Amino acid sequence: MPDPSPRDLAALQAACTGWLIMWSRWRRAYTAFGACTKRPVIIDEADPARLIQQCRAIELAAA
């Protein structure tokens, strides 16, 4: 899996407002830090589509 481009990372960040998303070159995965729940949430996921799904599921559960 190649590193995401800055444009790809920006698009992922825009899709997951309320989350701070970073790419880890060493781990070859995204890490999302959320603040939409009472306790901090951290998601690690290599696939951006699954990351978006997980972020949205957590947001819905917290609502």
C-alpha positions in Angstrom: 0.0 0.0 0.0 1.5 3.4 -1.0 1.5 6.4 1.3 -1.6 8.5 0.8 -1.1 11.8 -1.0 -1.7 15.0 0.9 -4.9 15.4 -1.2 -6.1 12.0 -0.2 -5.4 12.6 3.5 -7.2 16.0 3.3 -10.2 14.4 1.7 -10.3 11.8 4.5 -10.0 14.4 7.1 -12.9 16.4 5.5 -15.1 13.3 5.5 -14.5 12.8 9.2 -15.0 16.1 10.8 -14.6 16.0 14.6 -11.7 13.6 14.2 -7.9 14.1 13.8 -6.6 11.7 11.3 -3.0 10.8 10.8 -1.1 8.4 8.5 1.6 6.2 10.1 4.2 5.2 7.5 5.7 2.7 9.9 2.4 0.9 10.7 0.9 1.5 7.2 -2.4 2.6 8.7 -4.5 5.6 9.6 -5.1 6.6 13.2 -8.2 8.7 14.0 -8.5 10.5 17.3 -12.1 11.4 18.1 -13.7 13.7 20.6 -17.3 12.9 19.9 -17.8 10.6 22.9 -17.5 11.0 26.7 -14.2 9.2 26.6 -11.4 9.6 24.0 -11.6 7.3 21.0 -8.8 6.0 18.9 -9.3 4.0 15.7 -6.5 2.3 13.8 -7.4 1.2 10.2 -5.5 0.7 7.0 -8.5 1.0 4.7 -9.8 4.6 4.4 -13.4 3.5 3.6 -13.5 1.3 6.7 -12.1 4.1 8.7 -14.9 6.4 7.6 -17.5 3.7 8.4 -16.1 3.3 11.9 -15.9 7.0 12.6 -19.6 7.4 11.5 -20.7 4.4 13.5 -19.0 5.8 16.7 -20.6 9.2 16.1 -24.1 7.7 15.7 -23.6 5.6 18.8 -22.6 8.7 20.8 -25.5 10.8 19.6 
